[in-house]
Amino acid sequence: MHLSKLPTDKYSVELASLNWDPKFFTQMFKGIWDGNAEEVKLKTGKKFYWAKPI
């Protein structure tokens, strides 16, 4: 399920995992080179969430 379709009033959601997305290899490499790898990973990475019913 996509995060935007989850009712926020019924679930507690937190980021469980953040991984590099190979589609954004160029941005990933540039981010590492420029020293802002975490910022680039947060912007372009694959995010996986943990959702618990409230």
N, CA, C and O atoms as a Tripos MOL2 file, in Angstrom:
@<TRIPOS>MOLECULE
protein
  216   215    54     0     0
PROTEIN
NO_CHARGES

@<TRIPOS>ATOM
      1 N           0.8490   -1.1760    0.0000 N.3       1 MET1
      2 CA          0.0000    0.0000    0.0000 C.3       1 MET1
      3 C           0.8940    1.2380    0.0000 C.2       1 MET1
      4 O           1.9450    1.2520    0.6400 O.2       1 MET1
      5 N           0.4790    2.2560   -0.7070 N.am      2 HIS2
      6 CA          1.2180    3.5010   -0.7630 C.3       2 HIS2
      7 C           0.9320    4.3230    0.4900 C.2       2 HIS2
      8 O          -0.2040    4.3660    0.9630 O.2       2 HIS2
      9 N           1.9480    4.9630    1.0170 N.am      3 LEU3
     10 CA          1.8240    5.7000    2.2700 C.3       3 LEU3
     11 C           0.7280    6.7700    2.2110 C.2       3 LEU3
     12 O           0.0260    6.9830    3.2000 O.2       3 LEU3
     13 N           0.5730    7.4380    1.0790 N.am      4 SER4
     14 CA         -0.4270    8.5060    0.9790 C.3       4 SER4
     15 C          -1.8540    7.9810    1.0810 C.2       4 SER4
     16 O          -2.7690    8.7610    1.3460 O.2       4 SER4
     17 N          -2.0710    6.6900    0.8790 N.am      5 LYS5
     18 CA         -3.4140    6.1080    0.9630 C.3       5 LYS5
     19 C          -3.7490    5.6230    2.3690 C.2       5 LYS5
     20 O          -4.8830    5.2180    2.6260 O.2       5 LYS5
     21 N          -2.8060    5.6560    3.2590 N.am      6 LEU6
     22 CA         -3.0100    5.1810    4.6200 C.3       6 LEU6
     23 C          -3.6190    6.2910    5.4750 C.2       6 LEU6
     24 O          -3.0640    7.3880    5.5280 O.2       6 LEU6
     25 N          -4.7320    6.0410    6.1380 N.am      7 PRO7
     26 CA         -5.3490    7.0800    6.9660 C.3       7 PRO7
     27 C          -4.4730    7.3810    8.1920 C.2       7 PRO7
     28 O          -4.2630    6.5180    9.0460 O.2       7 PRO7
     29 N          -3.9710    8.6100    8.2610 N.am      8 THR8
     30 CA         -3.0420    8.9780    9.3280 C.3       8 THR8
     31 C          -3.6980    9.0360   10.6970 C.2       8 THR8
     32 O          -3.0070    8.9830   11.7140 O.2       8 THR8
     33 N          -5.0140    9.1430   10.7380 N.am      9 ASP9
     34 CA         -5.6930    9.1750   12.0350 C.3       9 ASP9
     35 C          -5.8920    7.7770   12.6140 C.2       9 ASP9
     36 O          -6.2980    7.6350   13.7670 O.2       9 ASP9
     37 N          -5.6090    6.7500   11.8240 N.am     10 LYS10
     38 CA         -5.8040    5.3770   12.2910 C.3      10 LYS10
     39 C          -4.5130    4.5780   12.4160 C.2      10 LYS10
     40 O          -4.5160    3.4570   12.9250 O.2      10 LYS10
     41 N          -3.4030    5.1640   11.9470 N.am     11 TYR11
     42 CA         -2.1210    4.4580   11.9860 C.3      11 TYR11
     43 C          -1.0080    5.3590   12.4800 C.2      11 TYR11
     44 O          -0.9770    6.5550   12.1890 O.2      11 TYR11
     45 N          -0.1100    4.7750   13.2210 N.am     12 SER12
     46 CA          1.1280    5.4290   13.6130 C.3      12 SER12
     47 C           2.1880    4.9560   12.6150 C.2      12 SER12
     48 O           2.4160    3.7540   12.4730 O.2      12 SER12
     49 N           2.8270    5.8880   11.9330 N.am     13 VAL13
     50 CA          3.7580    5.5330   10.8570 C.3      13 VAL13
     51 C           5.1510    6.0690   11.1770 C.2      13 VAL13
     52 O           5.3110    7.2210   11.5810 O.2      13 VAL13
     53 N           6.1560    5.2130   10.9880 N.am     14 GLU14
     54 CA          7.5450    5.6590   11.1640 C.3      14 GLU14
     55 C           8.4110    5.0390   10.0780 C.2      14 GLU14
     56 O           8.1200    3.9520    9.5780 O.2      14 GLU14
     57 N           9.4660    5.7360    9.7230 N.am     15 LEU15
     58 CA         10.4000    5.2640    8.7100 C.3      15 LEU15
     59 C          11.1540    4.0530    9.2590 C.2      15 LEU15
     60 O          11.7900    4.1430   10.3090 O.2      15 LEU15
     61 N          11.0850    2.9360    8.5640 N.am     16 ALA16
     62 CA         11.7390    1.7110    9.0250 C.3      16 ALA16
     63 C          13.0830    1.5070    8.3360 C.2      16 ALA16
     64 O          14.0270    1.0020    8.9440 O.2      16 ALA16
     65 N          13.1680    1.9030    7.0540 N.am     17 SER17
     66 CA         14.3980    1.6770    6.3080 C.3      17 SER17
     67 C          14.4970    2.6910    5.1830 C.2      17 SER17
     68 O          13.4980    3.0680    4.5720 O.2      17 SER17
     69 N          15.7250    3.1250    4.9220 N.am     18 LEU18
     70 CA         16.0020    4.0580    3.8430 C.3      18 LEU18
     71 C          17.2090    3.5260    3.0810 C.2      18 LEU18
     72 O          18.3040    3.4170    3.6310 O.2      18 LEU18
     73 N          17.0010    3.2000    1.8200 N.am     19 ASN19
     74 CA         18.0560    2.5940    1.0040 C.3      19 ASN19
     75 C          18.2920    3.4080   -0.2590 C.2      19 ASN19
     76 O          17.4010    4.1070   -0.7410 O.2      19 ASN19
     77 N          19.4980    3.3060   -0.7810 N.am     20 TRP20
     78 CA         19.8000    3.9500   -2.0590 C.3      20 TRP20
     79 C          18.9510    3.3110   -3.1460 C.2      20 TRP20
     80 O          18.7190    2.1020   -3.1350 O.2      20 TRP20
     81 N          18.4890    4.1280   -4.0840 N.am     21 ASP21
     82 CA         17.7310    3.6490   -5.2290 C.3      21 ASP21
     83 C          18.6580    3.6590   -6.4400 C.2      21 ASP21
     84 O          19.1330    4.7240   -6.8350 O.2      21 ASP21
     85 N          18.9290    2.4900   -7.0420 N.am     22 PRO22
     86 CA         19.8640    2.4240   -8.1730 C.3      22 PRO22
     87 C          19.4630    3.3040   -9.3640 C.2      22 PRO22
     88 O          20.3110    3.6460  -10.1880 O.2      22 PRO22
     89 N          18.1910    3.6710   -9.4610 N.am     23 LYS23
     90 CA         17.7580    4.5570  -10.5450 C.3      23 LYS23
     91 C          18.4500    5.9140  -10.4560 C.2      23 LYS23
     92 O          18.6170    6.6000  -11.4650 O.2      23 LYS23
     93 N          18.8450    6.2890   -9.2660 N.am     24 PHE24
     94 CA         19.4440    7.6010   -9.0320 C.3      24 PHE24
     95 C          20.9440    7.4840   -8.7740 C.2      24 PHE24
     96 O          21.4830    8.1770   -7.9110 O.2      24 PHE24
     97 N          21.6110    6.6160   -9.5130 N.am     25 PHE25
     98 CA         23.0360    6.3670   -9.3170 C.3      25 PHE25
     99 C          23.8500    7.6500   -9.4500 C.2      25 PHE25
    100 O          24.7540    7.9010   -8.6530 O.2      25 PHE25
    101 N          23.5320    8.4600  -10.4550 N.am     26 THR26
    102 CA         24.2940    9.6870  -10.6820 C.3      26 THR26
    103 C          24.1820   10.6310   -9.5010 C.2      26 THR26
    104 O          25.1870   11.1660   -9.0340 O.2      26 THR26
    105 N          22.9630   10.8400   -9.0100 N.am     27 GLN27
    106 CA         22.7640   11.7080   -7.8580 C.3      27 GLN27
    107 C          23.4250   11.1180   -6.6090 C.2      27 GLN27
    108 O          23.9620   11.8490   -5.7770 O.2      27 GLN27
    109 N          23.3780    9.7850   -6.4880 N.am     28 MET28
    110 CA         23.9930    9.1130   -5.3560 C.3      28 MET28
    111 C          25.5020    9.3690   -5.3470 C.2      28 MET28
    112 O          26.0690    9.7360   -4.3180 O.2      28 MET28
    113 N          26.1360    9.1780   -6.4780 N.am     29 PHE29
    114 CA         27.5770    9.3650   -6.5690 C.3      29 PHE29
    115 C          27.9440   10.8240   -6.3030 C.2      29 PHE29
    116 O          28.9010   11.1070   -5.5820 O.2      29 PHE29
    117 N          27.1780   11.7490   -6.8900 N.am     30 LYS30
    118 CA         27.4420   13.1650   -6.6910 C.3      30 LYS30
    119 C          27.2640   13.5500   -5.2240 C.2      30 LYS30
    120 O          28.0440   14.3390   -4.6910 O.2      30 LYS30
    121 N          26.2430   13.0000   -4.5720 N.am     31 GLY31
    122 CA         26.0240   13.2760   -3.1540 C.3      31 GLY31
    123 C          27.1710   12.7930   -2.2860 C.2      31 GLY31
    124 O          27.5830   13.4820   -1.3530 O.2      31 GLY31
    125 N          27.6830   11.6190   -2.5890 N.am     32 ILE32
    126 CA         28.8410   11.0920   -1.8480 C.3      32 ILE32
    127 C          30.0440   11.9930   -2.0870 C.2      32 ILE32
    128 O          30.7620   12.3380   -1.1480 O.2      32 ILE32
    129 N          30.2630   12.3680   -3.3270 N.am     33 TRP33
    130 CA         31.4120   13.2080   -3.7070 C.3      33 TRP33
    131 C          31.3250   14.5850   -3.0380 C.2      33 TRP33
    132 O          32.3260   15.1170   -2.5580 O.2      33 TRP33
    133 N          30.1150   15.1520   -3.0140 N.am     34 ASP34
    134 CA         29.9210   16.4980   -2.4580 C.3      34 ASP34
    135 C          29.8170   16.5080   -0.9340 C.2      34 ASP34
    136 O          29.8700   17.5710   -0.3160 O.2      34 ASP34
    137 N          29.6700   15.3430   -0.3340 N.am     35 GLY35
    138 CA         29.6100   15.2600    1.1210 C.3      35 GLY35
    139 C          28.2110   15.4120    1.6990 C.2      35 GLY35
    140 O          28.0590   15.5990    2.9070 O.2      35 GLY35
    141 N          27.1910   15.3330    0.8560 N.am     36 ASN36
    142 CA         25.8200   15.4180    1.3790 C.3      36 ASN36
    143 C          25.0360   14.1500    1.0340 C.2      36 ASN36
    144 O          23.8870   14.2200    0.5980 O.2      36 ASN36
    145 N          25.6540   13.0170    1.2300 N.am     37 ALA37
    146 CA         25.0670   11.7290    0.8640 C.3      37 ALA37
    147 C          23.7490   11.4590    1.5970 C.2      37 ALA37
    148 O          22.7980   10.9750    0.9830 O.2      37 ALA37
    149 N          23.6760   11.7580    2.8790 N.am     38 GLU38
    150 CA         22.4540   11.4830    3.6400 C.3      38 GLU38
    151 C          21.2870   12.3270    3.1330 C.2      38 GLU38
    152 O          20.1590   11.8410    3.0510 O.2      38 GLU38
    153 N          21.5500   13.5680    2.7960 N.am     39 GLU39
    154 CA         20.4990   14.4450    2.2580 C.3      39 GLU39
    155 C          19.9760   13.9060    0.9260 C.2      39 GLU39
    156 O          18.7680   13.8850    0.6890 O.2      39 GLU39
    157 N          20.8850   13.4740    0.0690 N.am     40 VAL40
    158 CA         20.4960   12.9270   -1.2390 C.3      40 VAL40
    159 C          19.7400   11.6170   -1.0540 C.2      40 VAL40
    160 O          18.7440   11.3680   -1.7320 O.2      40 VAL40
    161 N          20.2150   10.7800   -0.1330 N.am     41 LYS41
    162 CA         19.5390    9.5020    0.1100 C.3      41 LYS41
    163 C          18.1250    9.7370    0.6410 C.2      41 LYS41
    164 O          17.1970    9.0270    0.2550 O.2      41 LYS41
    165 N          17.9520   10.7150    1.5140 N.am     42 LEU42
    166 CA         16.6230   11.0260    2.0380 C.3      42 LEU42
    167 C          15.7030   11.5330    0.9280 C.2      42 LEU42
    168 O          14.5070   11.2420    0.9280 O.2      42 LEU42
    169 N          16.2570   12.2850   -0.0090 N.am     43 LYS43
    170 CA         15.4490   12.8480   -1.0930 C.3      43 LYS43
    171 C          15.1180   11.8220   -2.1720 C.2      43 LYS43
    172 O          13.9910   11.8010   -2.6670 O.2      43 LYS43
    173 N          16.0770   10.9660   -2.5520 N.am     44 THR44
    174 CA         15.8930   10.0790   -3.7010 C.3      44 THR44
    175 C          15.8370    8.5970   -3.3470 C.2      44 THR44
    176 O          15.5820    7.7650   -4.2180 O.2      44 THR44
    177 N          16.0710    8.2610   -2.0920 N.am     45 GLY45
    178 CA         16.1460    6.8570   -1.7050 C.3      45 GLY45
    179 C          14.7920    6.1690   -1.6300 C.2      45 GLY45
    180 O          13.7450    6.8160   -1.6330 O.2      45 GLY45
    181 N          14.8380    4.8450   -1.5620 N.am     46 LYS46
    182 CA         13.6240    4.0480   -1.3740 C.3      46 LYS46
    183 C          13.3320    4.0080    0.1210 C.2      46 LYS46
    184 O          14.1900    3.6650    0.9340 O.2      46 LYS46
    185 N          12.1120    4.3630    0.4540 N.am     47 LYS47
    186 CA         11.7190    4.4200    1.8580 C.3      47 LYS47
    187 C          10.7130    3.3140    2.1600 C.2      47 LYS47
    188 O           9.7880    3.0650    1.3870 O.2      47 LYS47
    189 N          10.9110    2.6710    3.2790 N.am     48 PHE48
    190 CA         10.0210    1.6290    3.7460 C.3      48 PHE48
    191 C           9.5490    2.0490    5.1400 C.2      48 PHE48
    192 O          10.3470    2.4660    5.9800 O.2      48 PHE48
    193 N           8.2470    1.9310    5.3680 N.am     49 TYR49
    194 CA          7.6500    2.4140    6.5990 C.3      49 TYR49
    195 C           7.0570    1.2710    7.4160 C.2      49 TYR49
    196 O           6.6730    0.2280    6.8880 O.2      49 TYR49
    197 N           7.0000    1.5090    8.7160 N.am     50 TRP50
    198 CA          6.3570    0.5970    9.6510 C.3      50 TRP50
    199 C           5.0790    1.2980   10.1060 C.2      50 TRP50
    200 O           5.1350    2.3960   10.6610 O.2      50 TRP50
    201 N           3.9480    0.6790    9.8780 N.am     51 ALA51
    202 CA          2.6610    1.2670   10.2620 C.3      51 ALA51
    203 C           1.9680    0.3700   11.2830 C.2      51 ALA51
    204 O           1.8130   -0.8340   11.0770 O.2      51 ALA51
    205 N           1.5560    0.9900   12.3930 N.am     52 LYS52
    206 CA          0.8460    0.2630   13.4430 C.3      52 LYS52
    207 C          -0.5240    0.9000   13.6370 C.2      52 LYS52
    208 O          -0.6380    2.1260   13.6680 O.2      52 LYS52
    209 N          -1.5510    0.0900   13.7670 N.am     53 PRO53
    210 CA         -2.8720    0.6490   14.0700 C.3      53 PRO53
    211 C          -2.8420    1.3600   15.4180 C.2      53 PRO53
    212 O          -2.1810    0.9060   16.3520 O.2      53 PRO53
    213 N          -3.5490    2.4590   15.5130 N.am     54 ILE54
    214 CA         -3.6060    3.2160   16.7680 C.3      54 ILE54
    215 C          -4.7250    2.6530   17.6350 C.2      54 ILE54
    216 O          -4.9540    3.1410   18.7420 O.2      54 ILE54
@<TRIPOS>BOND
     1     1     2 1
     2     2     3 1
     3     3     4 2
     4     3     5 am
     5     5     6 1
     6     6     7 1
     7     7     8 2
     8     7     9 am
     9     9    10 1
    10    10    11 1
    11    11    12 2
    12    11    13 am
    13    13    14 1
    14    14    15 1
    15    15    16 2
    16    15    17 am
    17    17    18 1
    18    18    19 1
    19    19    20 2
    20    19    21 am
    21    21    22 1
    22    22    23 1
    23    23    24 2
    24    23    25 am
    25    25    26 1
    26    26    27 1
    27    27    28 2
    28    27    29 am
    29    29    30 1
    30    30    31 1
    31    31    32 2
    32    31    33 am
    33    33    34 1
    34    34    35 1
    35    35    36 2
    36    35    37 am
    37    37    38 1
    38    38    39 1
    39    39    40 2
    40    39    41 am
    41    41    42 1
    42    42    43 1
    43    43    44 2
    44    43    45 am
    45    45    46 1
    46    46    47 1
    47    47    48 2
    48    47    49 am
    49    49    50 1
    50    50    51 1
    51    51    52 2
    52    51    53 am
    53    53    54 1
    54    54    55 1
    55    55    56 2
    56    55    57 am
    57    57    58 1
    58    58    59 1
    59    59    60 2
    60    59    61 am
    61    61    62 1
    62    62    63 1
    63    63    64 2
    64    63    65 am
    65    65    66 1
    66    66    67 1
    67    67    68 2
    68    67    69 am
    69    69    70 1
    70    70    71 1
    71    71    72 2
    72    71    73 am
    73    73    74 1
    74    74    75 1
    75    75    76 2
    76    75    77 am
    77    77    78 1
    78    78    79 1
    79    79    80 2
    80    79    81 am
    81    81    82 1
    82    82    83 1
    83    83    84 2
    84    83    85 am
    85    85    86 1
    86    86    87 1
    87    87    88 2
    88    87    89 am
    89    89    90 1
    90    90    91 1
    91    91    92 2
    92    91    93 am
    93    93    94 1
    94    94    95 1
    95    95    96 2
    96    95    97 am
    97    97    98 1
    98    98    99 1
    99    99   100 2
   100    99   101 am
   101   101   102 1
   102   102   103 1
   103   103   104 2
   104   103   105 am
   105   105   106 1
   106   106   107 1
   107   107   108 2
   108   107   109 am
   109   109   110 1
   110   110   111 1
   111   111   112 2
   112   111   113 am
   113   113   114 1
   114   114   115 1
   115   115   116 2
   116   115   117 am
   117   117   118 1
   118   118   119 1
   119   119   120 2
   120   119   121 am
   121   121   122 1
   122   122   123 1
   123   123   124 2
   124   123   125 am
   125   125   126 1
   126   126   127 1
   127   127   128 2
   128   127   129 am
   129   129   130 1
   130   130   131 1
   131   131   132 2
   132   131   133 am
   133   133   134 1
   134   134   135 1
   135   135   136 2
   136   135   137 am
   137   137   138 1
   138   138   139 1
   139   139   140 2
   140   139   141 am
   141   141   142 1
   142   142   143 1
   143   143   144 2
   144   143   145 am
   145   145   146 1
   146   146   147 1
   147   147   148 2
   148   147   149 am
   149   149   150 1
   150   150   151 1
   151   151   152 2
   152   151   153 am
   153   153   154 1
   154   154   155 1
   155   155   156 2
   156   155   157 am
   157   157   158 1
   158   158   159 1
   159   159   160 2
   160   159   161 am
   161   161   162 1
   162   162   163 1
   163   163   164 2
   164   163   165 am
   165   165   166 1
   166   166   167 1
   167   167   168 2
   168   167   169 am
   169   169   170 1
   170   170   171 1
   171   171   172 2
   172   171   173 am
   173   173   174 1
   174   174   175 1
   175   175   176 2
   176   175   177 am
   177   177   178 1
   178   178   179 1
   179   179   180 2
   180   179   181 am
   181   181   182 1
   182   182   183 1
   183   183   184 2
   184   183   185 am
   185   185   186 1
   186   186   187 1
   187   187   188 2
   188   187   189 am
   189   189   190 1
   190   190   191 1
   191   191   192 2
   192   191   193 am
   193   193   194 1
   194   194   195 1
   195   195   196 2
   196   195   197 am
   197   197   198 1
   198   198   199 1
   199   199   200 2
   200   199   201 am
   201   201   202 1
   202   202   203 1
   203   203   204 2
   204   203   205 am
   205   205   206 1
   206   206   207 1
   207   207   208 2
   208   207   209 am
   209   209   210 1
   210   210   211 1
   211   211   212 2
   212   211   213 am
   213   213   214 1
   214   214   215 1
   215   215   216 2
@<TRIPOS>SUBSTRUCTURE
     1 MET1         2 RESIDUE 1 A MET
     2 HIS2         6 RESIDUE 1 A HIS
     3 LEU3        10 RESIDUE 1 A LEU
     4 SER4        14 RESIDUE 1 A SER
     5 LYS5        18 RESIDUE 1 A LYS
     6 LEU6        22 RESIDUE 1 A LEU
     7 PRO7        26 RESIDUE 1 A PRO
     8 THR8        30 RESIDUE 1 A THR
     9 ASP9        34 RESIDUE 1 A ASP
    10 LYS10       38 RESIDUE 1 A LYS
    11 TYR11       42 RESIDUE 1 A TYR
    12 SER12       46 RESIDUE 1 A SER
    13 VAL13       50 RESIDUE 1 A VAL
    14 GLU14       54 RESIDUE 1 A GLU
    15 LEU15       58 RESIDUE 1 A LEU
    16 ALA16       62 RESIDUE 1 A ALA
    17 SER17       66 RESIDUE 1 A SER
    18 LEU18       70 RESIDUE 1 A LEU
    19 ASN19       74 RESIDUE 1 A ASN
    20 TRP20       78 RESIDUE 1 A TRP
    21 ASP21       82 RESIDUE 1 A ASP
    22 PRO22       86 RESIDUE 1 A PRO
    23 LYS23       90 RESIDUE 1 A LYS
    24 PHE24       94 RESIDUE 1 A PHE
    25 PHE25       98 RESIDUE 1 A PHE
    26 THR26      102 RESIDUE 1 A THR
    27 GLN27      106 RESIDUE 1 A GLN
    28 MET28      110 RESIDUE 1 A MET
    29 PHE29      114 RESIDUE 1 A PHE
    30 LYS30      118 RESIDUE 1 A LYS
    31 GLY31      122 RESIDUE 1 A GLY
    32 ILE32      126 RESIDUE 1 A ILE
    33 TRP33      130 RESIDUE 1 A TRP
    34 ASP34      134 RESIDUE 1 A ASP
    35 GLY35      138 RESIDUE 1 A GLY
    36 ASN36      142 RESIDUE 1 A ASN
    37 ALA37      146 RESIDUE 1 A ALA
    38 GLU38      150 RESIDUE 1 A GLU
    39 GLU39      154 RESIDUE 1 A GLU
    40 VAL40      158 RESIDUE 1 A VAL
    41 LYS41      162 RESIDUE 1 A LYS
    42 LEU42      166 RESIDUE 1 A LEU
    43 LYS43      170 RESIDUE 1 A LYS
    44 THR44      174 RESIDUE 1 A THR
    45 GLY45      178 RESIDUE 1 A GLY
    46 LYS46      182 RESIDUE 1 A LYS
    47 LYS47      186 RESIDUE 1 A LYS
    48 PHE48      190 RESIDUE 1 A PHE
    49 TYR49      194 RESIDUE 1 A TYR
    50 TRP50      198 RESIDUE 1 A TRP
    51 ALA51      202 RESIDUE 1 A ALA
    52 LYS52      206 RESIDUE 1 A LYS
    53 PRO53      210 RESIDUE 1 A PRO
    54 ILE54      214 RESIDUE 1 A ILE
